[in-house]
Amino acid sequence: MLMIRLARFGGKKKPTYRVVVIDKESARDSRAVEVVGTYNPITKPKAINLKHERIAHWMKHGAQPSDTVARLLKNNPAAAPEPAPAA
């Protein structure tokens, strides 16, 4: 089963995280199927970059978000797509 969860990167006392799609049984920092975003809790304000279309794609294919990733998704909804200009 696939999960969408955080993988820790960065130095000691300076964490940054990647939002990754990974097998549920794998270790936290194992090789990911796909990186679908980043999260930096150190910066003010916290830097959150998510690929909402890819996250939706993986959730449609059965990937479950972790509690933390679900909270990030809830607090950072996808922006409405820009309408295409008329030609």
TIMI-2910 file (N, C-alpha, C, CB; in pm, 1 decimal, decimal comma, always signed):
<rs>
+----------+----------+----------+----------+----------+----------+----------+----------+----------+----------+----------+----------+------+
!      n_x !      n_y !      n_z !     ca_x !     ca_y !     ca_z !      c_x !      c_y !      c_z !     cb_x !     cb_y !     cb_z ! resn !
+----------+----------+----------+----------+----------+----------+----------+----------+----------+----------+----------+----------+------+
!    +84,4 !   -117,5 !     +0,0 !     +0,0 !     +0,0 !     +0,0 !    +89,3 !   +124,2 !     +0,0 !    -96,2 !     -0,4 !   +122,3 !  Met !
!    +51,1 !   +222,1 !    -79,5 !   +128,8 !   +345,3 !    -89,4 !    +79,7 !   +449,3 !    +10,4 !   +121,8 !   +401,3 !   -231,3 !  Leu !
!   +174,2 !   +527,3 !    +61,5 !   +144,1 !   +636,6 !   +155,0 !   +204,8 !   +765,3 !    +99,6 !   +199,6 !   +605,8 !   +299,3 !  Met !
!   +141,3 !   +876,1 !   +132,5 !   +199,5 !  +1007,2 !   +105,7 !   +240,0 !  +1060,0 !   +241,6 !    +98,6 !  +1105,6 !    +30,1 !  Ile !
!   +371,9 !  +1074,6 !   +264,2 !   +420,5 !  +1114,6 !   +395,7 !   +546,7 !  +1198,4 !   +382,1 !   +447,2 !   +991,6 !   +483,5 !  Arg !
!   +599,2 !  +1243,5 !   +496,2 !   +717,1 !  +1328,6 !   +497,6 !   +844,1 !  +1245,1 !   +510,9 !   +708,1 !  +1430,3 !   +611,5 !  Leu !
!   +948,3 !  +1284,3 !   +436,5 !  +1081,2 !  +1225,8 !   +450,9 !  +1173,1 !  +1338,1 !   +497,3 !  +1132,2 !  +1160,2 !   +315,7 !  Ala !
!  +1248,3 !  +1315,6 !   +605,2 !  +1330,0 !  +1421,6 !   +664,1 !  +1462,8 !  +1435,4 !   +591,6 !  +1354,1 !  +1394,3 !   +812,1 !  Arg !
!  +1498,4 !  +1561,5 !   +563,2 !  +1628,4 !  +1595,3 !   +505,1 !  +1681,3 !  +1714,2 !   +582,6 !  +1618,1 !  +1626,8 !   +350,6 !  Phe !
!  +1797,9 !  +1762,9 !   +548,4 !  +1855,1 !  +1877,2 !   +617,1 !  +1952,9 !  +1833,1 !   +723,4 !  +1746,3 !  +1962,3 !   +678,6 !  Gly !
!  +2008,4 !  +1930,2 !   +791,7 !  +2111,0 !  +1902,2 !   +891,3 !  +2054,5 !  +1884,8 !  +1030,2 !  +2212,4 !  +2011,4 !   +892,5 !  Gly !
!  +2145,3 !  +1865,9 !  +1124,4 !  +2109,3 !  +1850,7 !  +1264,0 !  +2043,7 !  +1980,3 !  +1313,3 !  +2234,2 !  +1815,1 !  +1349,7 !  Lys !
!  +1927,3 !  +1967,3 !  +1374,0 !  +1848,6 !  +2079,7 !  +1426,0 !  +1798,8 !  +2175,5 !  +1317,7 !  +1930,9 !  +2156,5 !  +1525,4 !  Lys !
!  +1811,4 !  +2138,0 !  +1190,3 !  +1763,7 !  +2220,7 !  +1079,1 !  +1688,2 !  +2133,1 !   +979,3 !  +1882,3 !  +2293,9 !  +1009,0 !  Lys !
!  +1573,7 !  +2079,8 !  +1019,9 !  +1505,0 !  +1986,2 !   +931,0 !  +1435,1 !  +2055,0 !   +814,3 !  +1404,5 !  +1906,4 !  +1009,4 !  Pro !
!  +1436,3 !  +1988,5 !   +701,7 !  +1348,2 !  +2019,2 !   +589,7 !  +1287,8 !  +1885,6 !   +550,4 !  +1425,1 !  +2089,5 !   +468,0 !  Thr !
!  +1172,9 !  +1889,4 !   +492,3 !  +1103,0 !  +1765,4 !   +458,7 !  +1064,0 !  +1765,0 !   +312,7 !   +979,1 !  +1747,0 !   +546,5 !  Tyr !
!  +1061,7 !  +1647,0 !   +254,9 !  +1003,8 !  +1625,2 !   +122,6 !   +874,1 !  +1548,3 !   +143,0 !  +1102,8 !  +1547,5 !    +27,0 !  Arg !
!   +771,8 !  +1588,0 !    +69,7 !   +645,6 !  +1514,1 !    +71,4 !   +660,4 !  +1408,4 !    -37,9 !   +517,7 !  +1609,6 !    +47,3 !  Val !
!   +657,1 !  +1281,5 !     +1,7 !   +688,0 !  +1173,3 !    -91,5 !   +576,4 !  +1069,0 !    -95,7 !   +819,9 !  +1106,8 !    -53,0 !  Val !
!   +567,9 !  +1001,5 !   -208,2 !   +483,8 !   +882,4 !   -222,8 !   +578,0 !   +764,3 !   -204,7 !   +407,8 !   +877,7 !   -364,2 !  Val !
!   +546,7 !   +678,1 !   -107,3 !   +637,3 !   +570,0 !    -70,6 !   +555,8 !   +450,2 !    -22,0 !   +737,8 !   +616,5 !    +38,4 !  Ile !
!   +613,2 !   +330,9 !    -31,3 !   +547,3 !   +211,9 !    +20,3 !   +534,5 !   +223,3 !   +171,7 !   +625,2 !    +83,9 !    -19,1 !  Asp !
!   +421,2 !   +183,7 !   +226,0 !   +392,6 !   +199,0 !   +368,8 !   +494,4 !   +127,3 !   +456,6 !   +253,8 !   +147,2 !   +399,6 !  Lys !
!   +546,1 !    +15,1 !   +412,0 !   +637,4 !    -64,8 !   +492,7 !   +780,9 !    -14,3 !   +488,2 !   +633,2 !   -207,5 !   +447,3 !  Glu !
!   +813,1 !    +80,5 !   +400,4 !   +949,5 !   +130,8 !   +386,3 !   +987,1 !   +222,6 !   +501,6 !   +965,3 !   +204,4 !   +254,0 !  Ser !
!  +1117,2 !   +235,8 !   +524,8 !  +1167,3 !   +327,0 !   +627,8 !  +1139,3 !   +471,4 !   +586,4 !  +1319,5 !   +305,4 !   +651,7 !  Ala !
!  +1144,2 !   +562,1 !   +682,5 !  +1107,8 !   +702,1 !   +660,0 !  +1185,9 !   +765,6 !   +545,9 !  +1129,7 !   +781,7 !   +785,9 !  Arg !
!  +1316,6 !   +741,5 !   +538,5 !  +1399,6 !   +807,5 !   +438,9 !  +1439,7 !   +715,4 !   +323,8 !  +1522,8 !   +862,4 !   +504,6 !  Asp !
!  +1364,0 !   +608,7 !   +300,7 !  +1392,8 !   +518,1 !   +189,9 !  +1364,3 !   +585,0 !    +56,4 !  +1311,0 !   +389,7 !   +203,0 !  Ser !
!  +1400,1 !   +515,0 !    -49,9 !  +1377,6 !   +567,0 !   -184,9 !  +1227,4 !   +581,2 !   -209,7 !  +1442,4 !   +473,9 !   -291,8 !  Arg !
!  +1188,4 !   +698,7 !   -259,0 !  +1047,8 !   +728,3 !   -282,0 !  +1007,5 !   +694,0 !   -424,5 !  +1018,9 !   +874,9 !   -253,1 !  Ala !
!   +879,5 !   +667,3 !   -443,2 !   +825,5 !   +646,4 !   -577,2 !   +826,3 !   +779,6 !   -651,6 !   +681,6 !   +586,6 !   -571,2 !  Val !
!   +782,9 !   +887,2 !   -582,2 !   +781,7 !  +1020,8 !   -641,2 !   +783,5 !  +1124,9 !   -530,0 !   +657,6 !  +1040,3 !   -732,7 !  Glu !
!   +854,5 !  +1234,5 !   -553,6 !   +854,1 !  +1349,0 !   -462,6 !   +744,8 !  +1443,5 !   -511,6 !   +995,7 !  +1421,0 !   -457,2 !  Val !
!   +647,3 !  +1472,9 !   -424,3 !   +532,6 !  +1554,4 !   -465,2 !   +524,9 !  +1687,6 !   -390,8 !   +404,4 !  +1477,0 !   -443,3 !  Val !
!   +631,3 !  +1724,8 !   -320,1 !   +630,8 !  +1854,3 !   -254,1 !   +742,7 !  +1867,0 !   -153,4 !   +498,9 !  +1877,6 !   -186,7 !  Gly !
!   +753,3 !  +1987,6 !    -95,1 !   +851,5 !  +2013,8 !     +8,3 !   +785,9 !  +2091,9 !   +121,4 !   +972,5 !  +2090,8 !    -48,9 !  Thr !
!   +848,2 !  +2084,6 !   +239,4 !   +799,0 !  +2154,9 !   +357,1 !   +918,0 !  +2196,5 !   +440,8 !   +700,9 !  +2066,7 !   +439,5 !  Tyr !
!   +930,5 !  +2326,5 !   +467,9 !  +1039,2 !  +2377,9 !   +550,6 !   +978,7 !  +2447,9 !   +671,3 !  +1131,3 !  +2474,9 !   +469,9 !  Asn !
!   +979,7 !  +2382,8 !   +789,6 !   +918,1 !  +2441,8 !   +908,0 !  +1003,4 !  +2549,3 !   +975,0 !   +888,1 !  +2334,2 !  +1006,9 !  Pro !
!  +1128,5 !  +2566,7 !   +933,6 !  +1220,0 !  +2660,2 !   +997,7 !  +1194,1 !  +2804,2 !   +953,0 !  +1364,1 !  +2621,2 !   +967,2 !  Ile !
!  +1163,6 !  +2825,3 !   +826,0 !  +1144,4 !  +2961,0 !   +774,8 !  +1019,8 !  +3024,4 !   +834,6 !  +1134,7 !  +2959,9 !   +621,9 !  Thr !
!  +1019,0 !  +3155,9 !   +838,7 !   +901,8 !  +3230,6 !   +885,2 !   +850,6 !  +3314,4 !   +770,3 !   +935,5 !  +3319,9 !  +1008,7 !  Lys !
!   +733,4 !  +3292,4 !   +715,3 !   +640,4 !  +3184,3 !   +745,0 !   +690,2 !  +3051,4 !   +688,0 !   +501,7 !  +3217,0 !   +689,2 !  Pro !
!   +631,8 !  +2944,2 !   +734,3 !   +672,8 !  +2810,5 !   +691,3 !   +653,2 !  +2795,9 !   +540,6 !   +593,0 !  +2701,6 !   +767,1 !  Lys !
!   +754,7 !  +2742,3 !   +473,3 !   +751,1 !  +2726,3 !   +327,9 !   +692,2 !  +2589,9 !   +293,0 !   +893,1 !  +2741,7 !   +266,8 !  Ala !
!   +580,7 !  +2591,7 !   +219,9 !   +514,2 !  +2467,9 !   +180,3 !   +490,1 !  +2473,5 !    +30,0 !   +379,8 !  +2447,3 !   +258,7 !  Ile !
!   +547,6 !  +2378,3 !    -42,5 !   +527,8 !  +2367,8 !   -187,3 !   +473,1 !  +2229,2 !   -216,5 !   +661,4 !  +2394,0 !   -266,3 !  Asn !
!   +351,5 !  +2223,5 !   -269,3 !   +287,7 !  +2095,3 !   -298,3 !   +245,2 !  +2089,2 !   -444,1 !   +166,6 !  +2072,9 !   -206,5 !  Leu !
!   +262,0 !  +1972,5 !   -504,5 !   +212,7 !  +1947,7 !   -640,3 !    +75,1 !  +1883,3 !   -626,4 !   +312,2 !  +1855,4 !   -723,5 !  Lys !
!    -27,3 !  +1966,9 !   -617,3 !   -162,1 !  +1917,8 !   -588,1 !   -214,2 !  +1821,1 !   -694,1 !   -257,3 !  +2034,3 !   -575,1 !  His !
!   -179,7 !  +1846,4 !   -821,6 !   -230,8 !  +1754,4 !   -925,2 !   -170,5 !  +1615,2 !   -910,4 !   -200,5 !  +1809,4 !  -1065,9 !  Glu !
!    -41,1 !  +1606,5 !   -875,2 !    +22,7 !  +1475,6 !   -857,7 !    -27,3 !  +1407,1 !   -729,7 !   +176,5 !  +1491,1 !   -853,4 !  Arg !
!    -52,5 !  +1484,9 !   -625,2 !   -107,0 !  +1427,9 !   -502,4 !   -245,5 !  +1370,3 !   -529,1 !   -113,0 !  +1534,2 !   -390,5 !  Ile !
!   -327,6 !  +1444,1 !   -603,4 !   -461,0 !  +1394,5 !   -639,2 !   -450,1 !  +1267,7 !   -723,5 !   -540,6 !  +1502,6 !   -715,7 !  Ala !
!   -353,9 !  +1264,3 !   -816,0 !   -332,9 !  +1145,7 !   -900,1 !   -302,5 !  +1022,8 !   -813,2 !   -217,2 !  +1170,2 !  -1000,8 !  His !
!   -209,5 !  +1037,2 !   -718,2 !   -171,9 !   +922,9 !   -634,4 !   -283,7 !   +883,5 !   -539,5 !    -46,2 !   +954,6 !   -555,0 !  Trp !
!   -359,6 !   +980,4 !   -489,1 !   -472,1 !   +946,4 !   -401,4 !   -580,6 !   +873,2 !   -479,6 !   -530,4 !  +1073,4 !   -335,9 !  Met !
!   -597,7 !   +909,2 !   -606,4 !   -693,3 !   +839,3 !   -691,8 !   -650,6 !   +694,4 !   -714,6 !   -707,9 !   +912,0 !   -826,0 !  Lys !
!   -519,2 !   +670,3 !   -712,0 !   -465,9 !   +535,4 !   -730,9 !   -445,4 !   +461,2 !   -598,4 !   -334,4 !   +542,4 !   -806,4 !  His !
!   -501,8 !   +513,0 !   -488,7 !   -504,0 !   +438,0 !   -364,1 !   -404,7 !   +480,1 !   -257,6 !   -481,8 !   +299,0 !   -393,9 !  Gly !
!   -323,1 !   +581,7 !   -281,0 !   -227,6 !   +626,0 !   -179,4 !   -301,9 !   +700,2 !    -68,4 !   -117,9 !   +716,7 !   -242,0 !  Ala !
!   -263,4 !   +671,8 !    +55,5 !   -326,3 !   +734,5 !   +171,3 !   -230,9 !   +838,2 !   +229,9 !   -365,1 !   +628,2 !   +278,2 !  Gln !
!   -277,2 !   +961,1 !   +256,4 !   -188,3 !  +1060,2 !   +318,9 !   -173,2 !  +1032,6 !   +468,8 !   -242,5 !  +1203,7 !   +296,4 !  Pro !
!    -55,0 !  +1062,9 !   +522,1 !    -35,8 !  +1053,2 !   +666,8 !   -114,8 !  +1165,2 !   +733,1 !   +116,1 !  +1061,2 !   +705,0 !  Ser !
!   -126,0 !  +1160,5 !   +865,4 !   -199,8 !  +1264,3 !   +937,6 !   -138,9 !  +1402,4 !   +913,0 !   -201,7 !  +1233,6 !  +1088,2 !  Asp !
!     -6,5 !  +1411,0 !   +915,4 !    +60,9 !  +1539,0 !   +895,3 !    +39,5 !  +1591,4 !   +754,6 !   +209,6 !  +1525,6 !   +923,4 !  Thr !
!    +52,1 !  +1505,0 !   +655,2 !    +31,9 !  +1547,5 !   +516,6 !   -113,9 !  +1586,8 !   +494,0 !    +73,0 !  +1435,3 !   +418,7 !  Val !
!   -207,1 !  +1514,9 !   +553,8 !   -348,7 !  +1551,0 !   +542,0 !   -372,9 !  +1690,6 !   +599,1 !   -437,7 !  +1447,2 !   +614,5 !  Ala !
!   -307,4 !  +1723,4 !   +709,9 !   -320,7 !  +1857,2 !   +769,4 !   -259,3 !  +1963,5 !   +678,3 !   -253,6 !  +1861,5 !   +908,5 !  Arg !
!   -143,8 !  +1933,7 !   +617,6 !    -82,8 !  +2027,6 !   +523,3 !   -173,4 !  +2051,8 !   +403,8 !    +52,9 !  +1975,5 !   +476,2 !  Leu !
!   -235,6 !  +1945,8 !   +352,3 !   -326,3 !  +1959,6 !   +237,6 !   -449,5 !  +2042,0 !   +274,1 !   -369,1 !  +1821,4 !   +186,2 !  Leu !
!   -500,9 !  +2020,9 !   +395,4 !   -619,5 !  +2094,0 !   +438,9 !   -589,7 !  +2242,9 !   +454,9 !   -672,1 !  +2036,4 !   +570,5 !  Lys !
!   -471,8 !  +2274,6 !   +508,9 !   -435,4 !  +2413,4 !   +532,6 !   -382,5 !  +2485,4 !   +409,0 !   -333,5 !  +2419,8 !   +640,4 !  Asn !
!   -349,8 !  +2410,7 !   +302,5 !   -295,7 !  +2468,9 !   +179,9 !   -369,5 !  +2411,8 !    +59,5 !   -143,4 !  +2442,0 !   +168,2 !  Asn !
!   -495,3 !  +2450,6 !    +39,1 !   -571,0 !  +2395,2 !    -73,4 !   -512,3 !  +2440,9 !   -206,5 !   -718,6 !  +2436,3 !    -64,1 !  Pro !
!   -540,2 !  +2362,0 !   -308,4 !   -490,7 !  +2394,1 !   -442,4 !   -555,4 !  +2522,3 !   -491,2 !   -518,6 !  +2278,5 !   -541,3 !  Ala !
!   -475,8 !  +2603,7 !   -557,3 !   -529,1 !  +2726,9 !   -616,4 !   -619,6 !  +2691,3 !   -733,1 !   -414,4 !  +2821,2 !   -663,0 !  Ala !
!   -721,8 !  +2771,5 !   -751,5 !   -813,5 !  +2748,2 !   -863,9 !   -736,5 !  +2767,7 !   -993,9 !   -937,8 !  +2844,3 !   -857,5 !  Ala !
!   -755,1 !  +2681,2 !  -1090,8 !   -682,5 !  +2696,0 !  -1217,7 !   -724,5 !  +2825,5 !  -1288,3 !   -708,2 !  +2573,6 !  -1310,0 !  Pro !
!   -625,3 !  +2888,7 !  -1348,5 !   -649,9 !  +3012,1 !  -1422,9 !   -728,0 !  +2978,5 !  -1549,9 !   -515,9 !  +3084,7 !  -1457,5 !  Glu !
!   -832,3 !  +3056,5 !  -1581,8 !   -902,8 !  +3030,8 !  -1707,4 !   -813,9 !  +3063,8 !  -1827,0 !  -1033,0 !  +3112,6 !  -1713,8 !  Pro !
!   -825,4 !  +2982,3 !  -1929,5 !   -744,1 !  +3002,5 !  -2050,0 !   -791,7 !  +3127,7 !  -2122,9 !   -751,5 !  +2878,3 !  -2144,0 !  Ala !
!   -700,3 !  +3210,7 !  -2170,7 !   -742,3 !  +3330,9 !  -2242,9 !   -805,4 !  +3293,8 !  -2376,6 !   -622,7 !  +3425,4 !  -2264,8 !  Pro !
!   -907,7 !  +3370,4 !  -2412,3 !   -975,7 !  +3346,4 !  -2540,1 !   -885,2 !  +3388,2 !  -2654,3 !  -1110,4 !  +3422,9 !  -2547,0 !  Ala !
!   -879,9 !  +3306,1 !  -2757,9 !   -792,3 !  +3335,4 !  -2871,4 !   -855,5 !  +3423,9 !  -2973,3 !   -749,5 !  +3210,3 !  -2936,7 !  Ala !
+----------+----------+----------+----------+----------+----------+----------+----------+----------+----------+----------+----------+------+
</rs>
